[in-house]
């Protein structure tokens, strides 16, 4: 077994604290990665607090992991020692169902194994531990290559926030000639803007915060609409082909559906606690509109996304923090006080 250090929650709602534990040995198809940076996702806090389902404790959060390969198994083909590599939201899947065979492991029919807060039923029956750690061992099939020309720290959030917004844009073939609105300018929203602009769409940011207009322009958005401004909203009624909804708070889906044109698609990538509530089903029927969801992508698409980022020089806007300041970062993140993703320098562990 490989000795490892981490910050972990020993029980639900606990504060994270230093924890020594053991990773599995490097198997024939495994790579061991020295973790250099790990992004901080809102889901890390949600899972520590058991907001979605009972967690597996002790819990080491973190699924936006980048670093350098320090050991490879005898049969590894994708990586060699010294390569930059990353691990995102997935640790394992059944690998033989229809969706796994199509490279859509995140939709595994038999249940995907997350990078942390899970038991790996396909391998050893042991818990998975995430990236708030100094090292991780991953099957090479669930690791991705990090292009050398990208800022490594700012690449970490691409492995969750990035692929979660890139995947639906590619699936629904967003590009030139499309008008797309991004609802919410945060960790997910700012990535959605960057990708949609790079794909050639005309991008509008929908926000309740007028002060974010300057940031919207810097990110490359073509328009900015304050959703409490009735006149501004009236001008964009029935105008969008797509809305990418990144909001994880309760909001009025009827209102946003009114902004879509015929056959418009409202893509939900945020996780509002109240779920989706519609009062006017006719809004869907009379406009032949759709509300759809999308998870983070499979491994091939994640690699495609990273290569796209290397070509277009796209990374996340980040604030670097030391490991000891994780709870201050959690507090700020809960208030939306970050531009736009925290990343932990793991040398401070």
N, C-alpha and C positions, 0 to 999 in steps of 0.2 A: 504494500500500500504506500501511497505517496503522501507525505505530511504536507498539510496546507493550513494557511491562516486566512481568516475571514472576519467580517462583521456579521453577526447573526442575531435573530430574535429567538429566544429560547421558548417563548410561549406567545399566544396571540396578544396583540397590543403592547408587547414589550418594547422597550428601547433596544436598538441594535447595540451590541457590545462585542469586543474582540472574542474570537472563538477559534481554538485549534481543533482540527479534525483531519480526516484522511480521505483522499481521493482513491479511486481504483487504480491499479497498475495499468500501464499502457499496454493494451492488447494489440493483436496483429494488425487491426484496421484502425487503431486509435492514433490521435495526435495529442501531445501535451503542449498547452499554450501558456506561456508566462503572460499573465494579464497586465497590460500597461494602463488601459483606461476602461472604465465601465460607465455607461450612461445611466441616468436615473429616470425611471418611468413612473408615471402616476400609479400604474398597476402594482409597483413594488410596495407602495404604502397601503394600497387596498388589500393586498394579499397578506401582509403582516397583520392587518387588523381584521382578517377574516370577513371582509365585506362581501365577497362573492360566494365563498364556500369554505368549509372547514379546511384549514391548512395543515401541511406536514411540517412539524417542528422537531428540532431546531430548523429555522429557515434562513438560508443565505439568499437574499434577493439578487436581482441583476440579470438582465437578458440582452444587454447591448454591450457586448464584450469584444474588445480588440486587443491584440498582442502579438507576440512572436513565438513561433514554434520552437520548442526546445528539445522535443523527443518525438520520434515517429515509430510506429509499429513496423514489423518486418514486411507486411504486405501493403503498406500505404503507397498510393500512387499519386495523389493530388498534391502532396506537400513534402518539403524537405526541411531539415533543421535550418533555422534562420529566416524562413518565410514569414511574412505578415499574414495573420489569419484572424478570423472572427467567428463568434458564435452568437446567434440571435435567439429567437424565442423557442426554438425546437431542439430537443435532445434526442428524440427517437420517435419511431412510428412502426407500424406493423410491417411496412415495406412491400407487402404483396397484394394489397387491395387495389382496386381500380385507380383510386386517386393517388396513392403512393407511387404506383407504376407510371403515372402521368406527371410526376414531379410536383404534385399538390399535397405534400405530406401534412400540411396544416389542416387539411380536411379528411385525414385518415378515417376510414369507415370504422376502424376498430379502436380508435382513440389515440390521439397524438400525445406524446410525453413532453411536457414543457421543460425548459432548461432548469427551472427550479420549482419547488413546491409540488412535487409529484413523486410517485413511486414508479420506477422503470420496470414495468411488468414484462417487457420484451427482452430484457438483458439479465439483470441480476436481482431484481426485486428490492433494490436499495433506493433510498431517496436521492433525488437530484438536487444539487446545490449550485447556486448561480454565481454571478460575476463580482460580487463584493468580496473578492478573494484574490489571492496572489497567483493562483494557477487553476487551470481546469483541464480535464481530460475529456475529449470528445471523439466520437466516431468520425472518421474523415468525411463520411457522407453527410454529416450535419454541421460541418465547418465550411466556411467560405474564404476565398482568397481576397485579401485587401489590396487594391491597387497602390503601388508605391508613390504615385503622384498626388495622393490625397492626404490632407492633414489628418493624422491618425486619431487624435482626440476627437476632432469634429466628425469623424467617420462613425464613431461608436453609435450615436443615435440613429444612424441609417438602418441599423439592424432590427429596430422595432418601428420607431416613428417614420423612418424612411420607407421601408417595405410596406408598411400598413397603408400608406398613401399612394405609393407607386403602383401597387398591385391592382387596385380598382381602376385607376386611370388607364392602365394597359388593357385590362380585361374588357372595359367598355370602349376601348379604342378612341380615347379622348385625343384630339389633335387640332390641326388647322381647320378653321371654319366653325369651331364649337365655342359657345359662350358658357363659361364655367364659373360658378360662385363657390368660394370657400367660406364656410360658416365657422367662425372661431379662429383667431390668430394666436395660436399657442404652439406647443411642441409639435403636434401633428399638423396644424394648420399652416405653419410657415413652410413645412416640407411640401405640403400639397401645392402651395403657390409656386415654389421653385420648380417642381416637376411639371406642373401644368403649363407654365410659361415656356419651359424648355421643349415641351411637346407641341407648342405652337398654338395653344388655346388662348382666347381672350379672357382674362381672369379678373374677377371682381371679388373683393373681400367684403363679407357681410359681418358687421360688428356692432356691438352696443357701445363701444368705446371710441369716441371721436379722436382721442389723442393717439390712436394707433395708425392714423392716416399716413403719417410720415414714415413709419416702419413699413407700411404696405407698399409705398412707393419704392423704398430701398430694396425690398424683396423682389420687385419687378412686376407687381400687380398693376393692371391697367386702370382699374377703377376701385373706388372705396365707397361703400354705402353704409351710413349709420342707420340701423334698422328702427330706431325710434323717431327718425325724421320722415314724417308721412309723405312729404313731397318727393323726397329722394326715393322712397320705396315705390311710390306710384309710377315712377319712371321706369322701374325694372320689373314691374308686374308682367307675368307671362313671357319672360324674355330669356330664361336660361335653359340650356340643354341639360346641364348637370349642376347639382349642388353636392359638394363634398362636405358632409356634416361631421365635424370633429368634436362637437360639444358633448361633454360628459355630465352636464347638468340638465335639469328639467327644462324643456323648451316647447314652443308651440309649432307642432309639425304642420297643422293646417295653414298657418301663416306662411311658412316657407314653401309649401306646395303651391301656393298662389303665385310664387315667383317663377315657377317652371312653365315652359311652353308645352304645346302638345307633344306627347311622348317623352316628356322630361323625366329624368331619373334623379332621385334623391338618394345619395349613397351614404349610409351610416357607418362611420368608423369609430365614433365615440361611443361611450357606454353610459347613457343617461340612467340614473338609478330608478326612475319611474317607468322606464321602457318607452315604447312608442304609443302615444295616445292620439287617436284621430277622432274628431267630433263630426267632421263632414266627409263621409266616404264618397259623396258625389264629387269631391275635389279630385279624387283618383279616377273615377269613372268618366266624368265629362271631359277630362283632359288626357285620358289614357296615360296617366302618369304612374310611376312606380316608386316604391320605397324599397331599397335593397340594402343588404349588408355585405361586408367584406372583412375577412380576417387578414392577418399578416400572410405573406405569400409563402410558397414552397421554396425549397433550397435552390433549384435552378433559376427561379425568378429573382431570388435575392441576389444571386451572383450576377444576373443580368442587370439588376438595378445598380449594383456597385460599379459595374463596367460603364453603365450609362452615366453615373456620377463622375467617373474618371474622365469620360469624354467631354462632359459639359462643366466640369469643375464645380460640382454641387456637393456641399457638405452642410451639416446643421450649424445654426448659430448657437454657440454654447457659452456657458459660464463654468469655468473649472473650479472644483472645490477639493478640499482635503477630506479624507475619510472621516475624520473626527467631527466634521461639520455637517454630517448627513442629516441630522434632525433639524437643524436650522434650514437646510435646503428643502426638506419635506414640508416644513411650515410655510416657506415662501412659495413652494410649488402649489400647495393647496389654495393659496391666495392668488395664483396666477402671476406671481411676482418673479418671473424668470424670462430672459430673452436668449434662446427659447427652450433650452434643454441644459440641465446640469450634467456634468461629466466628472466622475471621480478620478483623480490622479492616483492610481493604485500604488505608486511609490510611497504614498503617505500612509499606507495601511499600518 
